[in-house]
Each structure stands twice: as structure tokens, then as C-alpha cells.
């Protein structure tokens, strides 16, 4: 094994962390008899040689040696190597990607292409591995074939032939998933695969296999899903709970199955499978060891791979079918915008007697609500019911989901309040490093504006170190949090103005700003005057915003503010001018400063100046030409702020609306700000371009800020705010109004 490995000039190559001269040791480690050494080597391959999916010259040089490993039956844990090869060779560079490659990326793109060609060229070995004695290899081989082999018809034939004789349930599911992958990669085969999956979903005796078929149907051929998919899936979940699966019992009718892998029933015509290609490798019909007898020894190692495996094992402990959650997630992804079906399915999952299934359902509910709009009252109430469950992970998962819902969490308000009252010790979370923070239950209740969160915030203000998010919670409570003003003021007066001042003072300033607690002006002025050098600019900004929120109640700050505006063109001068206008109403003093700020080299500073000028209204009409000149700026956020300010100072609706609608289409994240302005302008005229845009937003099922592969903590709140603003702007526009 590894013939010629020492002849490769590894030292001349690099990986993610420098010279690649350690790669031979990693490759040899993959063949080690020591499980810990094998896992450390695999971790090193992913961490350096194939770092975050990258392909280097050394990655390409590894490919022949990785193939040597996967075909050697004496090597253990070869399934992990098969997965590594699949990842290295499975990168697809489509025409759109190629068009966007710049000169600096040409070498990397060439490496991806060479890796795909090299691994694909050797993908024939995966045909042999589909019946390997090692169940870990059999688990990885189907997806490798589906991803890498050039002849998808042959792959489908082999998957269908293998299914009836495969003894391991998890591997059977991988065979079905691989069929779905083939259909997704080769769309002309989607209908053929879909029909087979449909029969499998209907006839297989294993509920897990039927669920897997439905999940893949949803992904690759949704037209083949049954009309009653929700009750069908719910029935399968109940069946899976009531009948324990045994790894050696196929349970899919394989004993009497026709070649297509589906058990024939009385009166049914056997569904023929596709004919294998003439040169297809033969498949051993004899059953091979199952997962219970064939998987390698499991060890605990301090590697990323080891930690991920350990977490997965913890999640799976005690589950009769630990893969059910993955199947349900796949099904939900495939159902996509069918919000009604997905909501009904999740509601059924949340009523399950299986706590683990409910944990999964809580998390999936959060994912659904983040991405799609819909009526979620029943689903949210069911999530709220999980808060009182004695299983701590279930209650914690539910509170985290409810925290993100803001107003949509209203059906769970009483459940949140009950959980809060039952465990005062959990109101504030402390960490090994960093400031303490409010627990999810407190934040969820505060974001509802529910006064029952006030005692928790009051308690948090009495701790030696105030929770970093207290101020934001106060802001959502509004007038209900007014009794906290005294404690906020007292704690701010106690803040030492040293290098840690910003961390200690900013949550208190945020709370006082939200409450517009003008009586705290002396304490805020102390912070403004004594801000230390470290993060001093941030601290002064927070203090100036507080003074601006206080308005005329902070008149004693006027001399300090006038002194700060004497340095126009700086960010602090713009912020001070905005506060001075709010406190004194002296337009003559602030207008020159804000005009200067509008000329800043920094887009952020120009935006701040434009927003501040808008608050002056007609008194700043002289800047209208300057604001109009910014309507063609390349930065959409600056165009939006300038357009809104132009309307506020001049009343020019036509120019403003045109600029706002252009930015709306260019950048979806500006839509809340645009809708706020359209709402303030009054009812949008029926039949106008603005009315069309707003109505189109209201009929869209997908949230405007939904992202694939990520989300923000305020995404749902921002999208619901957008919908409310669209309705308000359209209110009273006549027939077809969405009010």
C-alpha cells in the first residue's frame, strides 16, 4: 500500500495550514490499527488537506492513495474515507459559477475540476463496495455512486437490486437517498425514479423505508406525493414508535420481492426494474453483516470529527430510529412552500408521546416559521406546551424558538410566564467568559411586551454584573418597564469609567433610551464627559442617543452638545447635532454640521447625516439638491436614506417613491425602511407602482429576508413588521385593500 507515496514532493505543496509535508503521515494514519489514530488522521484531512471543502494540489495528490485505502478490506473505518473522496470529487461548478470566477480564483477552480475528474474516473470501485462486509462502507457507497458515477442508469439499477438483500436499515435508507440524489442531478431520470419511490412509499413493509421514499419524493418528484401526505406520514411515525426496528429484520418484503426491490401484493403486477448495463458488476445476493456486527470500534478523541460523532451519539441515544429526524427534515425541505401541510405535520409531531420526536419538531417549527409566512397560532401554542415538560432539553429548545418569534409567540405567553415563575434561578445565564445574559424565556416574554417579564429584569439589575441584553428587553416592554428607570439610573451612576465602561454602561443606556427617562440626564452626562479612550466613541454614541431620546428634558446637556458640534464632518459631531436638535430645536446650530456630514467619505456617516436632516423637516429644505444628488449613489441604503430625507425636507413624493421602489427591488433588506416611509406618506394610491409592489409582497409566502443556510435573530420580527407596514400603507385604497 501507498507505493510511491514518498516519491511525491509533498513539501513543495501547501494545505490550509502551511507546507503539506505532513500529508503522508495523515494518509498512513487512516490505515492505522489504532481507532484514535485513524480518527485523528481523518480530522487532519478535513481540517487541512480538504479545509472547508477546498481542494489544493496536495488534495489532488492524495486521491490515488485514498482509493487504495477504500478497496483494502484490511483497513477499518473505510466508510469515512469513501465520504472524504465523495466530498473531494463532488463539487459541481456550473456555468454561472464559471462566469463569476476572477483571476485569483482560476487555480482553485481548476483544482476542483481536476478533483472531480480524478475521483469520477475511479468511481467504478464504489460498485464493488455496495456489498462490502463493512456496513460503514455500504452506508457511504450509495451516495458516492449517485454523486460521482458517470452512468446514472447503471447506478439506479444497482441501487434497486441491492435494496432487497441489504440487511441494515440505515444502509437501505442510504440506497433510497442515493436514488433521490441521482434524480436531482439527472433531471430526465426524475420521473422514473419518482415512480419507483412512489411504489416503495406505498408498498414497502418497513415504515422507515416508506418514510425515506416519501422524503426523496418530496425532493425530486413532488408530483408523486400522495394527496394525503400528512396523515400518511403521521401514521408511519406512529408505526415506527410502536414496532421496534431490528437491524437484521429487513421488514421490506425482501424475502419475496421482485427485482425492483418492492414486495408484490396480491393482485399487483410486479414492477420491473431497469435492466442493468451489460458491463455492470455482479452483485452478491448473499446478506452481509449488519450495522450491529460490522461497525468499527468507537472511541472518544479530542478532534472535531470525534466531537461531532459524540454529539450525534448523544442525540441518538435511546432512539429506536435515530435517522427518523433526518428523514423528516428532508421531507420538510422537499415540501418547501406547502406551509399548510408542513404545519399540520409538525403539529402532529408536537403531540407525539416521544419526547425526542417533539424536540426535533420544535426545532423544525423554528425553521419553518423563519422562512415562510403563515398562520402559526396552533403550532406556536403546541411549542409553548413543551415548556412545562420535565425533559430540560425540550423546554430549552421551545424557549429558544419562542424567543425568535416576538409577537408571533403570543399564543404561548401564559406558558412562558408559568415557566418564568417556576424557576427564578434561571432568569439570568452566566458563562465561563463574557457578560451574563437573560434566559430565552425572559427575552421571549419581554419581546411580547408582557409585563410579567419585569420582575426578572428587576432582579437582573440587582446582580453584580448586569446582563448585557437588559436594555433591549426594556425597549420591547415599553411603558410596562417604566418602574425600572430608577434602578437603571442608579446602576449607571455606579459604573466606573475605565476600560470596561462600555460593556457595563451600554445595556443601562439602552434601557434609559427606550424609556426616554429624562431624569437620568445627569448620569448620562457623566458618562459622556468621562468616556475612556477604549471604546470611548461607542460609549459616547450610546450616551448621545440617550440624550436625544430624552428631548427637552435633557436641556442641561445643551452646552456639552454645542461644544461637540464644533468639529463638523466627524461622526460624533453628527450624532451630537442630532441630539442637540432633539433637545433644543436649534436648527441654525445643527444644520451646518449636518450638511458637512453629508460630504463625509464614509457611507455610514453620510447616512447618519441624511437621517438627521430628515428630522429637521422643511427647516432643512436648503439641502434638497444635495439629497437629490445622492439618489443615484451606488449604495442602496444611502439612496433610501437620502430619498426619505428629501421627502421630509421638501415633500417631493414622486422623486422619493421612484428611488425607494428601485432600492426595494435591488436589495430586499431595505424593504422595512422603505415601507415605513410609504406608510408615513399616507394611503398609497390604488393602481400605483407602489401599491403593486406592496400587494406583491403581501401575497408572497416566503419571508423577504429568508436565507438558505443562515438566519438572523430578528428576521421573523422584521418580516412581520414589513407585512404590517404594507397593510397599513395600503389601508383605505379602495377595492382589493388588504386591510
N, C-alpha and C positions, 0 to 999 in steps of 0.2 A: 504493500500500500504506500501511497504517496511517492511513487517513483518520480524522480526529477524535481521534487519539491525544493531541494537545496540548490538546484541549478537556477532557480528563479531569482532575479536580482530584486529581492523584496526591499532592500534598504534604499533603492532608488525611487521607490513609490511612497506615497503617503496615504494615510487614512484620516479620520476626523481629528485625531489627537497627535499627529506627527508622523515620523517615519514608520513604515509598515514592516520593519524587521521582526516584529513580534508575531506576525500572522502565522508562520509555520507552527509556532508553539500553540496558538489557538486551534489550528486545524488538528494537530495531534491530540490536543485536549478533548476534542469532540469524539475521538476514538478511545478515550481512556476507559479503564475498567472502574474507575472511581466516579460515582454519580455526582459528587460535588464538583469534581474537576470538569466533568462534561458540562454541567450547568454553567460553571464559571466561564468556560470557553464559549458556549453559546451566547452568554450575556456579552462577552467581549466582541463577538462577531456582530451582534446587533448594535452594540454601543459605539464601536469604532469603524469596523470594516463596512458595515451597512447602516451607518448612523442616520437615524430618522429617514430611512429609505434611500439615502444617497448611494450612488454607485461610483466607486473610484477605480483607478487602474488595478489596485490590489484586489478589489472585489471581483473584477473580471478574471484575474489570475487564480482566484480561489475556486472558480466554478468547476473545473475538471476534478479537483480533489474532493469537492463536496459530492459530486456524482459517485466517486469511488466509495465514499462513506455510505451512501444510501443503498448501494447494491450489495454491500458486505453484510451477510446475516450475523456475523460475529460482533458487529457494532451495536451497542444498545442506544436507545433513545433516538433512532434514526428518523422518527416522525418529526422531531424538531428540525432536523436538517432538511427534510423534504419541505417543510414550511418556509425555511430560510431560502431555499432555492426558488420556491414559488414567489416569494416577496422580491427577490433579486431580479427574476426574469419577468415578473408580471406587470411591469409598468407600461401603461398604454400612452403613447404620445400621439394625440390626434392632430388633425390639420390646424385646428385653432391654436393648439399649444405651439406647433411648429412656427406659426405666423408670429407669435409673440416672443420668440427666443431672440435675445440680443447677443452681441459678440461675446460677452463674458460667460454666457450660458451654453455656448456651442459645444464645448468639450464635455460638459455634463450631459447634454442631450445625446451626444454621440455615445457616451458610456452606457446610458440607458438602452439605446438601440442595440448596441453590441451585446449587452447582457441579455436582452430579450431574445436575440438571435441565438446566442450560445445555449441558453437554457432550453429554448424551444427545440433546438436541434437534438438535444438529448432527452426530450420529454418522453420518448418511447419507453424508457425504463420504468416509467410510472405504471404502464400497463401490467408489468410483471409484479409490481408492488401492491396492486389492488387486492391480491390474495395472499399477501405476506403473512407469515406466522405472527409477526408483531402487530397487535391491534393498533398501536400508536401510528405505525406506518400506514396501515389500512385506513386509519382515520384521516391522514393528511393527503394520501394519494389521490382521492377523487377530485378534490378542489385543484390539486396540481394539474391533473389532466384537463379539467374544464378550463383552467386559466391559460395553459401553456401549449397544449397539443394542437397541431395544425389541422387535424381531421375531426371536426366535432361530431360527424355522424358515427364514426368509429367509437368515439368516446361515449356517446349516448348508448350505443349498442352494448358496450361493456358495462356501463352503469346498470342497465336494466337486467343484464344477465347475472350480474353479481348480487343484486338485491335479494333474490330468493334464497341464496345459500349463505349469506352473511349472518353470523350468529350474534354479532354485537349491535345492540340497539343504537348506540351513539354513532357507530360507523354507518349503519343503514340511513340514519338521518343525514350524514355527510354525503352519501350517494345521492339522496334526493336534492340536497342543496347544490351539489355539483351539476345536476341536471338543470336546475334553475339558472345557475351561472352560465351554462352553455347557451341557454335560451336568451339571456341578456346580452351575451357577447356576439351571438349569431342570430339576429332577429328573424331571418327567414325560417329558422327552426322553432320559433316560439310557439306556433300553433301546434306542431307535432308534439313538442314537449308538454304543452298545456293540456292536450287531450289525455296524454298518459298520466300526468299528475292528477287530472280530474278523476280518472278511473281509480287511481290509487287512493285519492282522498275519499272516494265513495266506498271502496271495497276492501281495502286492507284491514286486517283484523286488529292490528296494533293501533291504539288511539294516538300514540306518539307519531307514528308514521303518517297517519291521516292528517294530523295537525301540521306536520312538516310539509306535506304535499299542498295543503291549503296555503301555508305561508309562502311557498315558492310560486304558487298560482297567483297570489296577490302581487308578487313582484314582477313576474314575467308574462302573465297572460290573465289579467284580471277579469276578462270577459268569461272565463271559465269558472269563476267562483259561483257557488250556489246562491240563489236569491236570499236564502235564509241563513247566511253565513254566521250570524251572531248566535242563534240557538244551536247551530251545528257545532261551533267551536266551544260553546258553553257545555254542551253535552260531552264533548271529548275531554274537557278539563275535569268534569265530574267522574268520567270513566277512568281517567288516569289517577285520580285520587283514590278511587275505590278498589282498583285492581293493581296491586304492586307489580312492577315490571321485573322480570328476571332476565339477566343478560343472556342466559343460554336458551331461553324460550323465544323463538323468533316471533310468534304471535301474529304473523302477517300472512298466514296461509301458505307459507313456502313449501310445506310438505307436499301439497297438491297443486302448486302454482304452475300456470302455463309459462312459456318462455318469457313473456313480458313482465313477469315478477308480480302478478296480481292474482290472487286466488279466485278461481272460477266458482260461481254460484249456480245453483240450479236454474236453468232457463237462460243463462248468459252465454253469449258466444265468447270464446277466448279471444283476447285482444292480442293480435300478433305483434311481436317486437320488430324493430328494423333489422334487416339482415346484416350480419357482421361483414365487414370488408373481407375480401378473400385472404388478405395477408394479416388479419387480426390474430394476435397472440391467443393461444388457447387459455381458458380459464379453468383452474382446478375446481371441480364441483364439490370436493370434499370440504366439510366445515373445518374452520381453523379456530385456534383458541380465541376465547372472548376476552373482553377487557379485564375481567376479574382475574384471569390467569396469565395474561400476557404483558401487562404494562410494567415498565421498569420500576426499580426501587425509587421511592420518593424521598427526597432529602430536603432539609432546610438549609439554604445558603443565603448569605447577605448580598445577593445580586438582585438586579431589577427583575429578571426572569423569575427568580425564586420568590421574591415578594409578591409579584403578580399571581403566581401559582398558589401561594399561600392564601392570598385574599380570595381567590376563586374557590379554593377548597373550603374556606370558612363559609362562604356564601352557599356552597352546595351541601354542607354537612346536614344530614337528616332528610334531604330531599329524595323522594322516590324517583323523580325525573328532573334532575338539575338542569337539563337542557330546555325544559319547557319555557322558561322565561325568555331564552334566546329565540325560540320559535315564535312566541307571542310578539316579541319586539319586531321580528322580521315581518310578521303578519300586519302589524300596525303600520310599519313603513310602507308596505305594499298597498294597504287600504288608503293611504295618503289623505286625500281631501274628503273622504267619506266620514265626516265628523260624526254623523248620527250613528253609524254602525260602530265606530270606534268608541264612542261614548257609552253606548249600550253594552258593548263587550267589557269595557273597563268597569262599569257599574256591576256587572255580574262577577268579575274578578274580585272586586272590593267586598262582595258579600260572601266570598269563599270562606269555608271553615279553616282553610290552610293559611296560616299567618304569613308564610313565606310568599305565597302567591299574592297576598294582599300587599306586602312590601313592594313586590315587583309592580303591582297595579298602581300603587301610589306614585312611584317614580314615573311610570309610563303616563299617568294622568298629567303630571307636571310637564312632560314632553309634549303631549297633545295640546294642552292649553297654551303653552308658549308659542307654538307655531300656527295654530288655527283658531279662528273665531267661531263661537257657537254658544248655545245655551247650556251652561255648565252647572246650574244650580243643584241638580240632583247629585252629580258627580262630586262637587265640592262638599256637599253635606256628607256624603259617604267617606270622603277623605277625612273630614272632621271627626267622624265616628271612630277613626283609628287612634285618635289622640288619647283615648282612655284605655287602650289595650295595655295589658301588663308587659307585653314584649317591648322593651325600650327602643329597639331599632325601628319598630313600626311607628310608634308615636313620634320619634325623632324625624323619620322620613316624612311623615304627614305635616309636621310643623314647618319643615323646610319648604315643602311645596306651597303651603298656605302663605308663607312669608312673601313669596314672589307674586301672589295674586292681587294684593292691595284690595280694591273694592270688590273684586270677584270673590273674595273669601267670606263675604257677609253670611252665607248660609252656615258657616262653621263658627260664627262669632261666639255663640254660647259655649261650644265645645272648647274653643281656645281659652275663654275666660275661666272655665272649670279647670282646665289643665294648669293654668297660671295660679289659681288659688290653691290647688292641691300641692304645689311644690314650690314654695317661696325660695328655697335654696338654689333653684336652678335659674333664677331670673337673670343673673349675670354669669357669663362664662369667662374663666380665666385660662390663660395659656402659658406655656413654658417661656415664651418670648412674645413681646408685643403687648399692647394695652388690652385690658378686658373688653368684652363686648356683650351686648344684650343677647339673650337667647332668642331663637326663632319665634317662639310663642309670643314673647313680648313685642317683637317687631311686627309680627303679623297682626296682632290686636291693635297696636298703635297705628299701623298703616290703614286700618279701617276707621280711624278716628274714634275708637271706642274708649271711653273714659275709664274703663276697668283696667287699662294699662297704666294709669297714672301712679298707683301705689308702687308698682315695680320700678318706674322711673325715679320716683322719690327715694326709694331705697338705694338705687344705683348712685344717686347724687350724694349719698352719705358714705360711700365707700372711700377708702384712702385714695384710690385712683379711679377717676370717673370713666365709665365705659365710653369708648371712642364714638359710638353711634347714638348717644343720648340726644344730641341736638337734632339729628334727623328725625328721630321718633317724636320729639316735641313738635317739630314742624308739621307732621301729619295729624297730630291731635288738635292743633289749633287752640281755640278758646278753652277746651277742656283741660289743657295743660297750664292754664294761667296760674294756678296755685303753686307751680314750680318756679316761678320767676324769682322769688326770694332766695331759694336755695341756689339757683344758677348764679345770681348776683353775688351771693356770699362766697361761693366756691371760686368765682372769677377773681374776687378780691384777694384770695389766698394764693393764687398762682404765682410762683417765683418766676421772675423774668430772666431766666437763664436759658441755656441751650435747649432745654426740654419744654420751653414755654409753649411753643406751637401745639405740640401734642396734647398738653394739658388744657390749654385755653380754647382751642378751636371747637370742641364739642359744646362748650359753655356759650361761646359767642354765637354758634349756630342756633342754639336754643333761644337765646335772648333776641336774636334777629327775627326768628319765626314768631315770637310773641310780641314783637315791637315794644319791648319793655323799656321805654324811655327813661324810667327811673334809674336804670343801670348805666346811664351815660358816664358818670364819674369813674366807674370801674372800667368801662371800655376805653375811656380816655387815658387811664393809667397804662393800659396795655399798649395803646397806640404810641404813646410817648416813650415807653421803655422797652419797645420790642428789641430783642437782641439781634446781633448780626446773623446768627444761624437761623435760617428760615424766617428772618425778620420781615421780608417782603410778603410772604404768605400771611404772617400774623397781622401785619398792617392792613392787608386787603380784607381779612375777616373782620377786623375792627371797623374799618370804613364802611363795610356793608351793614354792619350793625347800626352805626350812627345814621346812615341813610335810611334804614328801616324805621328808626325812631322818629325821623322827621323833626318838626319844630320842637319836640320835647328834648332834643339834644342841642338846643341853642348855645349852651355853654361851650360846645366844641367848635363854634364858628371861627374864633381866632386861630385855632390849630389847623382847621381846614383851609383857611385863607393862606396860611403860611405854606401849606403843601402844594397849593395850586400855582405857586410862583415858579415852578420848574416845568413849564409846559413841554409836551412831547414825550413825557415819561408815562409809564403805566400807572404809577402811583398818583401822578397829577390828574389823570383822567378819572381815576377812582375817587380821589378827593373832590374833584369838581362835581361829580355825580352826587356825592354825599352832601356837598355844600348847597347844591340846588334843592335837594330834598329838605334840608334843614332850614335854609334861609330864603329860598326862592329868588336869589340874586342872579338873574340871567346875565347881566352885564359882566359879572365877575367870572362866570364859568364858561361863557360862550367862546372867548378867545382860546381858552385852554382846550376845549373840546375840538375846535377847528384845527388846532395844532395836532391834536391826537389823531385826527383823520388823515394826517400826512405821514404817519409812522411807517417805518419799514416793515413792521411786524403786523401780519394779518390779524392776529388776536387783538392787538392794541387798536387797530382801526375799527374792528368790530365793536369793541367796548365803547369807543368814541361815538360811533354811529348810533348805538343803542341809547347812550346817554343824551345825545342830541335829540332823539325822538321824544324823550320825556319832556323836553322844553316846549314841544308843540310849535305853534305859529311864531313864538318868540325867536325861534332859530330858523325862520324862513330864508334868511340870507344864505344858508348853506345848501339850499336845494340844488343849485347847479353842481356843486361838488358831489353831493349824494347821487345825482343823476349820472355823473361820470363813472360811478362805481358799479352801475347796473350791468356793465359789460365785463366786469372783472372775472378772472378765471376761477376764483374760489367761490363756490355756490353759497356757502354760509355768509360770506361778506356781501354778496349780491342780495341775499334775503334781508340781512340786517339793514343794508342801505335802502332797499326798496321800502321796507316798513317805515324807516325813519323819514324817507321822502314823503310818504303819505301823511305821517304825523305832523310834519312841519309845513306841508304845502296843500294837503288834501287832494293831491293828484292821484286819483283812483286808477285811471286807465294804465298809466306807466307802471304803477306798483303791481297791479294784478298781472300784467303781462310778464313782468320779471319773476313774480312769485310762482306762476304756473310753469314757467320754464325751469326754474330750480326744482320744483316738485317732481317733474319728470326726470331730471338729471340725477337727483340724489334723494332717495326715499327718506333719509334720516332728517331732512329739513321739514317734513310734512306737518309735524305738530306745530312748529313755529309759524309756518305759512297759514295753517288753519286757524290759529289764534288771531292772526291779523284779519283774515277774511271774516271771522266771526265779529270782530270789533267794527268792521266796516258796515255791518248790518245785513239784513237778509240778502242773499245772493240772488240776482235776477234769474227768473225761470228761463231756461234755454240758453243761458250764457255758457262760455267755455268753463268758467269756474264751477258752475252748477254741474256740468257734465263730469268734471274731474272729481268733485266731491261725491256724486252719486256712484261713480265707478268704484271709488274707494269703499263705499258702504256695502256694495254687493260682492266685494272680494272676500273670499273665505280665508285666505292666508293673511296672517298678520303682516303689516307693512315692513316691519323690521326683523322678521324671522330670518335666521341664518342657518345654513347647513353646517353642522359641526361646532356650533358655539352659540352662546346667548348671553345677554346681559341681565343683571338682577332686576332692572326696571323696565324690561322690554314689554311685558304684559301691561303694566301701568301706562306706559307711553302710548301703546296701541289703543287701549281703551279710551284714553284721553283724546286721541285723534278721532275715534269714532264719535265720541260725544260732541266734539267741536264741529265735525262735519254736519251732524244733525242740527246743531244749533245754528250754524251758518245758513242752512237751507230752510230753517223753520219759517213758515209763512210765505213760501214762494209759490203757493198755488197747488194745482193738481199734481199729484205724484210726490208731494212732500214726504220726507222720511220722518217727520216729527211724530 
